[in-house]
Amino acid sequence: MVTKFQNRLKELRTEKGLSQKELAQKIGATYSAVSFWETGVNEPKISYVISLCKFFDVSADYLLGLVD
């Protein structure tokens, strides 16, 4: 089952024209971590959720799919 988080992360990344590898480099994660987050294999640690929110300038509630 694809979650709102997976969809939102991919949507935000592609809106910025970034590959998974480029996003990983910008937030200090590995390419495989970003890939796993987008495919639902793993979920990010809270420190990465914070980094993603700051990088994309969105709230955690938005990124996690709690609000639109």
C-alpha positions in Angstrom: 0.0 0.0 0.0 1.4 3.4 -1.0 1.2 6.0 1.7 0.6 9.7 1.4 4.2 10.1 2.7 5.6 8.1 -0.2 3.5 10.1 -2.7 4.3 13.4 -1.2 8.1 12.7 -1.0 8.2 11.7 -4.6 6.0 14.6 -5.7 8.2 17.2 -3.8 11.4 15.7 -5.2 10.3 15.6 -8.8 8.8 19.2 -8.5 12.4 20.3 -7.7 13.7 18.2 -10.6 15.9 16.1 -8.3 16.9 12.5 -8.6 16.8 10.3 -5.5 20.6 10.4 -5.4 20.6 14.3 -5.6 18.0 14.5 -2.8 20.0 12.1 -0.7 23.1 14.2 -1.0 21.3 17.4 -0.1 19.9 15.9 3.2 22.8 13.7 4.1 21.1 10.4 3.4 22.0 7.5 1.1 20.4 7.0 -2.3 19.1 3.6 -1.1 17.4 5.3 1.9 15.5 7.7 -0.3 14.6 4.9 -2.7 13.3 2.7 0.2 11.3 5.6 1.6 9.6 6.2 -1.7 8.8 2.5 -2.2 7.7 1.9 1.4 10.5 -0.6 2.2 11.5 1.6 5.2 10.4 4.8 6.9 12.8 7.6 7.7 14.1 8.4 11.1 12.7 11.6 12.6 15.9 13.4 11.9 15.4 12.8 8.2 11.8 13.8 8.4 13.0 17.1 9.9 15.7 17.5 7.2 13.1 16.8 4.4 10.7 19.3 5.9 13.3 22.0 6.1 14.6 21.2 2.6 11.2 21.3 0.9 9.9 24.1 3.3 6.8 22.0 4.3 5.4 21.0 7.6 5.8 17.5 9.0 2.0 17.2 9.0 2.0 17.9 5.3 4.8 15.5 4.5 3.3 12.7 6.5 -0.1 13.2 4.9 -1.9 14.4 8.0 -3.0 17.7 6.3 -3.5 18.8 2.7 
